[in-house]
Amino acid sequence: MPRLGKQAVAYLFLLPALIIFALVAWYPIARAFEMSFQDVSLRGESTWVGLDNFELMQRDPALDIVWENSLQFASWSIALGYLLPVIIAILIREMRIAKGYFRIVYFLPTVVPISIAIIVWRFIYDPDAGFLNELLSVFGIEAQRWLKDPALAKPSIVLVMTWGAFGTTTLIYLSSLQEISVELYEAAELDGASPLMRIRHITLPHLAPMMSLLFVLQVIAVVQVFTEPFLLTNGGPGRATLTPVLHIYNRAFMRADLGYAAAWSVMLVVVLMVFSSVYQIFNRYINRHLRA
């Protein structure tokens, strides 16, 4: 009984936080799920329409486009940004001096407000006098229309996303590397292991669980990307950088079609949940197979 009383007091202290969390997190999710089955009216009562919003979604020409764009965004993000924080964290870990300095340098982009960063990147990508085109001209390469070329717009946006986020990810990997016993590295050095061998046999196996987790989080974050496409291209050129969240924003706030936008939100949540579940099952199967 005393133990139960202590738990009751603990939950009583947690109750205000739980209520606030439910109001600001779970209630909007439940409300969005309810709205997905309605023709939402901001002036009068909403009308229950059943699955009409989801049926309309199947005929939406943007459906295939946004998911194809999301797949390409995820592919570019993995190619350009997934391994970069790992490499930087390992390099900093192997440094003998100035580790603190480089930790600060690589984290600085994270503290820059995204709106300010977007303005800077707009100047960098400017097709007429941007820094990148000026740099290309030094090597005799013609100027590129970075944000106006459908083939270049996605990797250009992913580069901005990677620049802004890799500092935080690098610190996460560095924190994980701090858990590795120094004696392991010292023993490996005494056995004549080269830096590459130490990385292969000590560092990477230790980072593997964290890399697996951050892979899922990165894919989920990229599929939900909104700020960079919205501020840099507004989904263009054409629909080359239109993402699910940007499409939801356009339908909800540009066309005031809140019920249909809520249906898209529900579909996005379901797709990400399925992806996370499938990846976890696949990852467990691989780990079990490797251990066997």
C-alpha positions as CSV (number, residue, x, y, z in Angstrom):
1,M,0.0,0.0,0.0
2,P,2.7,2.6,0.7
3,R,4.3,1.9,-2.7
4,L,0.9,2.4,-4.3
5,G,0.5,5.6,-2.5
6,K,3.9,6.9,-3.7
7,Q,2.9,6.0,-7.3
8,A,-0.4,7.8,-6.9
9,V,1.5,11.0,-5.7
10,A,3.9,10.7,-8.7
11,Y,1.0,10.4,-11.2
12,L,-0.7,13.3,-9.4
13,F,2.3,15.5,-10.1
14,L,2.4,14.3,-13.7
15,L,-1.3,14.9,-14.3
16,P,-1.0,18.6,-15.3
17,A,1.8,17.7,-17.9
18,L,-0.3,14.8,-19.2
19,I,-3.3,17.0,-19.6
20,I,-1.4,19.7,-21.5
21,F,0.3,17.0,-23.7
22,A,-3.1,15.5,-24.5
23,L,-4.6,18.9,-25.4
24,V,-1.7,20.0,-27.6
25,A,-0.7,16.6,-29.1
26,W,-3.3,13.9,-29.0
27,Y,-6.4,16.1,-29.3
28,P,-5.3,17.7,-32.6
29,I,-4.5,14.2,-34.0
30,A,-8.0,12.9,-33.0
31,R,-9.6,16.0,-34.4
32,A,-7.8,15.7,-37.7
33,F,-8.9,12.0,-37.9
34,E,-12.5,13.1,-37.3
35,M,-12.3,16.0,-39.9
36,S,-11.0,13.6,-42.5
37,F,-14.5,12.1,-42.7
38,Q,-16.2,15.5,-42.9
39,D,-16.8,18.4,-45.2
40,V,-15.5,21.0,-42.8
41,S,-17.2,24.4,-42.6
42,L,-15.6,27.2,-40.7
43,R,-18.9,29.2,-40.6
44,G,-21.5,26.5,-39.8
45,E,-21.7,22.9,-38.9
46,S,-19.5,20.4,-40.7
47,T,-21.1,17.7,-42.8
48,W,-20.3,14.0,-42.4
49,V,-19.2,12.6,-45.8
50,G,-17.8,9.3,-44.8
51,L,-15.0,8.1,-47.2
52,D,-15.6,10.8,-49.8
53,N,-12.4,12.6,-49.0
54,F,-10.3,9.5,-49.4
55,E,-12.0,8.5,-52.6
56,L,-11.3,12.0,-53.9
57,M,-7.7,11.6,-52.9
58,Q,-7.4,8.6,-55.3
59,R,-8.4,10.8,-58.2
60,D,-6.1,13.7,-57.2
61,P,-3.4,14.1,-59.9
62,A,-1.0,15.3,-57.2
63,L,-1.1,11.9,-55.4
64,D,1.5,10.1,-57.5
65,I,3.6,13.3,-57.9
66,V,4.0,14.1,-54.2
67,W,4.9,10.5,-53.3
68,E,7.4,10.2,-56.2
69,N,8.9,13.5,-55.0
70,S,9.1,12.2,-51.4
71,L,10.9,9.1,-52.6
72,Q,13.4,11.1,-54.6
73,F,13.8,13.5,-51.6
74,A,14.5,10.6,-49.3
75,S,17.0,9.1,-51.8
76,W,18.9,12.3,-52.2
77,S,18.8,12.9,-48.5
78,I,20.4,9.4,-47.8
79,A,22.9,9.9,-50.6
80,L,24.0,13.4,-49.5
81,G,23.3,13.6,-45.8
82,Y,23.0,10.3,-44.1
83,L,26.7,9.3,-43.9
84,L,28.1,12.8,-43.6
85,P,27.4,13.2,-39.9
86,V,28.9,9.7,-39.3
87,I,32.1,10.6,-41.1
88,I,32.4,14.0,-39.4
89,A,31.8,12.4,-35.9
90,I,34.4,9.7,-36.5
91,L,36.9,12.3,-37.8
92,I,36.4,14.4,-34.7
93,R,36.7,11.4,-32.5
94,E,40.0,10.5,-34.1
95,M,41.4,14.0,-33.6
96,R,44.0,14.5,-30.9
97,I,43.6,18.3,-30.5
98,A,40.9,21.0,-31.1
99,K,37.9,18.6,-30.7
100,G,35.8,21.2,-28.9
101,Y,36.5,23.8,-31.7
102,F,35.3,21.5,-34.4
103,R,32.2,20.5,-32.4
104,I,31.2,24.1,-32.3
105,V,32.0,24.8,-36.0
106,Y,29.9,21.9,-37.2
107,F,27.0,22.8,-34.9
108,L,26.8,26.5,-35.9
109,P,24.4,26.0,-38.9
110,T,21.9,24.4,-36.5
111,V,21.5,27.6,-34.5
112,V,20.9,29.8,-37.6
113,P,17.1,30.6,-38.0
114,I,15.8,28.7,-41.0
115,S,14.2,31.8,-42.5
116,I,17.5,33.6,-42.4
117,A,19.3,30.6,-43.8
118,I,16.8,30.4,-46.7
119,I,17.5,34.0,-47.6
120,V,21.2,33.3,-47.7
121,W,20.8,30.1,-49.7
122,R,18.6,32.0,-52.2
123,F,21.6,34.3,-52.9
124,I,23.9,31.3,-53.2
125,Y,21.6,29.7,-55.7
126,D,20.8,32.9,-57.7
127,P,21.2,31.9,-61.4
128,D,22.6,35.3,-62.3
129,A,25.1,36.3,-59.6
130,G,25.0,33.5,-57.1
131,F,28.1,32.1,-55.4
132,L,27.7,28.7,-56.8
133,N,27.5,29.9,-60.4
134,E,30.4,32.2,-59.8
135,L,32.4,29.3,-58.5
136,L,31.5,27.2,-61.5
137,S,32.5,30.0,-63.9
138,V,36.1,29.8,-62.5
139,F,36.3,26.2,-63.8
140,G,34.7,27.2,-67.1
141,I,31.3,25.5,-66.3
142,E,28.2,27.3,-67.5
143,A,25.7,28.7,-64.9
144,Q,23.0,26.5,-63.6
145,R,19.4,27.3,-62.8
146,W,19.5,25.5,-59.4
147,L,16.0,26.1,-58.1
148,K,14.3,26.4,-61.5
149,D,15.6,23.2,-63.1
150,P,13.5,20.2,-62.2
151,A,16.6,18.0,-62.2
152,L,18.5,20.2,-59.8
153,A,15.8,21.6,-57.5
154,K,15.5,18.5,-55.3
155,P,19.2,18.0,-54.6
156,S,19.6,21.7,-54.1
157,I,16.9,21.7,-51.4
158,V,18.3,18.5,-49.8
159,L,21.7,20.2,-49.6
160,V,20.1,23.0,-47.6
161,M,18.3,20.5,-45.3
162,T,21.6,18.6,-44.8
163,W,23.5,21.8,-44.1
164,G,21.0,22.8,-41.4
165,A,20.6,19.4,-39.7
166,F,23.9,17.6,-39.8
167,G,25.3,19.4,-36.8
168,T,22.7,18.0,-34.5
169,T,23.1,14.5,-35.9
170,T,26.9,14.8,-35.6
171,L,26.6,15.7,-31.9
172,I,24.3,12.6,-31.4
173,Y,26.9,10.4,-33.0
174,L,29.7,12.0,-31.0
175,S,27.7,11.4,-27.8
176,S,27.3,7.8,-28.8
177,L,31.0,7.5,-29.4
178,Q,31.8,8.8,-25.9
179,E,30.3,5.5,-24.6
180,I,33.1,3.5,-26.3
181,S,35.7,2.5,-23.8
182,V,39.1,4.2,-24.4
183,E,40.8,1.0,-23.5
184,L,39.4,-0.7,-26.6
185,Y,41.1,1.8,-28.8
186,E,44.3,1.7,-26.8
187,A,44.3,-2.1,-27.0
188,A,43.7,-2.0,-30.8
189,E,46.6,0.5,-31.2
190,L,48.9,-1.8,-29.2
191,D,47.9,-4.7,-31.5
192,G,48.9,-2.6,-34.5
193,A,45.4,-1.8,-35.7
194,S,45.4,1.2,-38.2
195,P,42.8,4.0,-37.8
196,L,40.7,2.4,-40.6
197,M,40.7,-0.9,-38.8
198,R,39.7,0.7,-35.5
199,I,36.8,2.5,-37.2
200,R,35.7,-0.7,-39.0
201,H,35.9,-3.1,-36.0
202,I,35.2,-0.8,-33.0
203,T,33.5,2.4,-34.1
204,L,31.0,1.3,-36.7
205,P,29.6,-1.7,-34.8
206,H,29.0,0.5,-31.9
207,L,27.3,3.2,-34.0
208,A,25.1,0.7,-35.9
209,P,22.1,0.8,-33.6
210,M,22.1,4.6,-33.6
211,M,22.6,4.8,-37.4
212,S,19.6,2.5,-37.8
213,L,17.4,4.7,-35.6
214,L,18.5,7.9,-37.2
215,F,18.0,6.4,-40.7
216,V,14.3,5.9,-39.9
217,L,14.0,9.4,-38.3
218,Q,15.7,11.0,-41.3
219,V,13.4,9.3,-43.8
220,I,10.3,10.4,-41.7
221,A,11.6,14.0,-41.5
222,V,12.3,14.2,-45.2
223,V,8.9,12.9,-46.2
224,Q,7.4,15.6,-43.9
225,V,9.6,18.4,-45.3
226,F,7.8,21.7,-45.7
227,T,9.8,24.8,-44.9
228,E,12.6,24.5,-47.5
229,P,10.3,23.7,-50.5
230,F,7.8,26.3,-49.3
231,L,10.3,29.1,-49.0
232,L,12.7,28.2,-51.8
233,T,10.5,26.9,-54.6
234,N,6.9,26.9,-53.4
235,G,6.6,23.4,-54.8
236,G,8.0,24.3,-58.2
237,P,9.2,24.4,-60.9
238,G,5.9,23.0,-61.9
239,R,5.3,20.4,-59.2
240,A,8.9,19.1,-59.1
241,T,9.3,19.8,-55.4
242,L,5.7,19.5,-54.2
243,T,5.7,17.4,-51.0
244,P,2.8,15.9,-49.0
245,V,2.9,18.5,-46.3
246,L,3.1,21.3,-48.8
247,H,0.1,19.9,-50.6
248,I,-1.8,19.6,-47.4
249,Y,-0.9,23.2,-46.6
250,N,-2.2,24.4,-50.0
251,R,-5.4,22.5,-49.7
252,A,-6.1,23.5,-46.1
253,F,-5.1,27.2,-46.2
254,M,-5.1,28.2,-49.9
255,R,-8.4,26.4,-50.8
256,A,-9.9,26.2,-47.3
257,D,-10.6,22.5,-47.9
258,L,-9.8,21.3,-44.4
259,G,-11.6,18.0,-44.6
260,Y,-9.6,16.9,-47.6
261,A,-6.4,18.2,-46.1
262,A,-7.1,16.2,-42.9
263,A,-7.6,13.1,-45.0
264,W,-4.2,13.7,-46.6
265,S,-2.8,14.1,-43.0
266,V,-4.3,10.8,-41.9
267,M,-2.8,9.0,-45.0
268,L,0.6,10.5,-44.3
269,V,0.5,9.3,-40.7
270,V,-0.5,5.8,-41.9
271,V,2.2,5.6,-44.5
272,L,4.9,6.6,-42.1
273,M,3.6,4.2,-39.5
274,V,3.7,1.4,-42.0
275,F,7.2,2.3,-43.1
276,S,8.5,2.4,-39.5
277,S,6.9,-0.9,-38.7
278,V,8.2,-2.7,-41.8
279,Y,11.7,-1.3,-41.3
280,Q,11.7,-2.4,-37.6
281,I,10.6,-5.9,-38.7
282,F,13.2,-6.0,-41.4
283,N,15.9,-4.7,-39.1
284,R,15.1,-7.3,-36.4
285,Y,15.2,-10.0,-39.0
286,I,18.6,-8.9,-40.3
287,N,20.1,-8.6,-36.8
288,R,18.8,-12.0,-35.8
289,H,20.2,-13.5,-39.0
290,L,23.6,-11.9,-38.4
291,R,23.8,-13.2,-34.9
292,A,22.9,-16.7,-36.0
